[in-house]
Amino acid sequence: MGRRRQFDADGKPAFLFDLDGTLVDSVYQHVLAWREALEEAGIELAVWRIHRRIGMSGGLFMNALLREIGRHVSAEAAARLQQMHRQAYLRQVRQVRPLPGARELLAYLSRVGVPWAIATSGRLETARPALDTLGLGPEVPVITRDQVQRAKPDPDLFLAAAARLRVEIRASIVVGDSVWDLLAARRAGALGVGLLSGGYGPDELERAGAYRSWCAGCGMTESSKPTPASFTV
């Protein structure tokens, strides 16, 4: 039986956005940074294997990837790998750009009074440059990996973002580009919307829990912009 989601008195949901691959075009910089870090540690992997895990926290990413290939590293080595990834990513961060329409969308939501926040599996050190490319200041609600116990696909980041906005998680729409975003949204009890900008297809996103999927920036016009009514289920 379908359940109708209740938004606020004005019919406005809260939007909880992922960052990498959703608002900024940074997925492949993260992939290449992880490849560089892994190769420095003597672990050679095809980039497609790395890409499939982007969106998880660094710790979960390594555990899942190394288990998949039958490798084990110590906690100390894992910490070094994460630090090498951060350093490699920060060397590439000047290549990162906002995805088409991202800044305009956030400005529009603010203008019409729709609450929104950002929830990212990245730590603040790597998230800050991406936030700067979007022109976002310290007043914007941002939840990073530093602030929660568990990252995606666990729901902690989105639950914390909803709490920061003082909205019910079931009155929230999570927008993300990876299956990990959509799994976390489903576990949190939010409505999930998938974007194709991270390299996952619509079938994958919808199997992970996306109610709908869109191609970010693919010719969206005023008449085709989603409204709260678009997400009534």
N, C-alpha and C positions, 0 to 999 in steps of 0.2 A: 504494500500500500504506500502511495506517495505521501510525503509530508511537506506541507507548505511552510516555507521559511518565513519567519517574522522579522522584518527590519524595523527601523525606528518609526516614529510617528509620521515622518515625512517620506517614508518609503525608501530611505537611503541606507544601504549597507555600509559596513566598514570594509576597506580593501587592505589586505595584508600581502605585500609584494616580496617575492624573492628578489635578490639583487643580481648576481652573476648569471647572464644568459636571459634574464627577464627584463631588467631595466638597462643593463649595460652589456655590450658585446664582448665578453671577456672569457667565455668558456674555453676557447682554444688556446688562449694565453695560459690558462690554468693547466690545460692538458700538456702543453709543451714544457711548462715549468715542472710538472710532476715527472715527465719523462727525463728531463735533465737531472733532477734530484735522484731518481731511481738509478739512472745510468752511472752517476757518480758513486753510488753504493754498489755497483756491479750487477744491477738488475736490469736486464733489457726486456722491454715489453713493447708490443705494437701499440700505437696511439689509440686504436679503437678500443682496446681493453681498458685503457685509462679513462677514455671518454665516458664509457658506460657507468663509471662510478663517480663522476663529477657531480657535485651537489650534496654529497655526504660531507660530514666533518672530516678533517684530515685523519684523525685517529681511526674512525670507522672505515674510511676509504682504504687506508693501508691494511687494516685487518682483513677486510673483505678481499682485496686484490691479492695479497700475499697468500691467503688461504686458498684462493682460486688456483694459484700456480704452484702450490705446495711449498712455499718458502716460509721461513720463520726468522724474525729479527728480535733482538732484545728491546726492552723498553727504552734503553738509552739510545740505541740505533734508530728506533722509531722517532724519537724526539729530534734527533739530528736530521732525519729525512724531512720532517715537517719544517724545520728551520731552513733547510736547503731549498725546499719548495717555495717558502715565503720569499727568500732572497732572489730566487730565479724569477718568480712572478713580478716582484717589484722592479726588476730590471726591464721587464716588458710592459709595465703598466702604462707607459706613454702611448702605447698602441691602442689602448682601450678607449672606445667611444660609446656614448649613449646609443641605445637602439632607437631606430626611427620612431618618433612620436612619444618617446618616454617622458621627456621633460614637459612636453605639451600636455600629456595626460595628467601628470601629477599637478601641474598648474591648474588644469581644469577642475580636478577634484577639489583642490583647495578653494578655488573660486566659488564653487557651488556648495561648499560646506560639507563635503563628504569626508569623513575621517579616514586616514590611511597611515600605514606604517610599513617599515621594511624589516624583514626578518631573514638573516643570512647565516649560513653555516660557516662562513668565513670569520676570522677574528678581525678586530677593529684595525689592526695594522695593515691588513690587505684590503679591507673594505673601504677605508677612508679615502684613498685615491679615486675609487669608483664613485663614491658619494660626491666628491669634489667635481668630477666631470659632469654630474647631474646638476651642479649648482646648489646643492643642499647644505644648509647650515646646521648648527648644533641643535636648533629647535625642533628638527624633524625627529620623530620617534624611530629609533633604529635599535633592533635587538641583534646582537652578534653572538658568536659561539662563546665568547668570554663570559656571557651573562647567564647561561643556562647549564644544567647538568648534562643534558644529552641533546645532540643535534639531529637533523633529519637523517633517517626517516622517522625518528621519534617526534612527537608533536610539540615538544617544549618551546621551541622558538615561536611558533604561531600562538600558542597559549599565552606566552609572555607578551607578545605584541598586542593581542586583544586586551590583556589586562592593562597594558600601558595606555591604551586608548579608552579604557573603561567601557568596553562594549562586550556583549556576549559573543562567544566564539561562534555560536550557531547563527548569529547575525552578521557573520563575516564571510567575505569571499577571498580565498587565497589564490593568487596568481603566480604561477611558476612554470619553468621550462623543462623540469626533469621529473622522472617518475618518483624521485625521492621527495620532491615538493608535494606531489599529489598524494603519496602515501601518508606523509605527515599531516596534510590537510584532512584526509579521511579519518585518521586516528584522532585528530583534535576535535572532529565534529563540524568542521567548516565546509563550505561549498568550494570545490576546487575548479579552477579554470586553467587549462594548459596552453602554453605558447610554444610554437614550433621553432623558436629562435635558438634553442639549445641543442638541436640535432636529433631529438626524439620525434617519432611520427605520431599522428593523431591516435592511431590504434593503441600504441604503447601508453600514451598519456591517459587515454580513456580507460584502459584496463587497470591502470594504477589508481583510478578514482576521479579523473576529470569529468565534470558534467558536460563541458564543451571544450573545444580547442580552437585556437585561432593562430593565424600567421601574423606575428607582430610586425606592424608597419607595412603590411601588404595592401596598400591602397585603401585603408579605412577612411571613410568619409563621415561627415557629420551625421548623415542619415543611417549609416551602418554601425555607428558607435553603440556598444552594448549599454543598456539601461538596467536599473534594478529589476524591472519586469522581465528582462531576458533571463534572469537567474531564479525565477520563481519555480520551485519544484514541489 
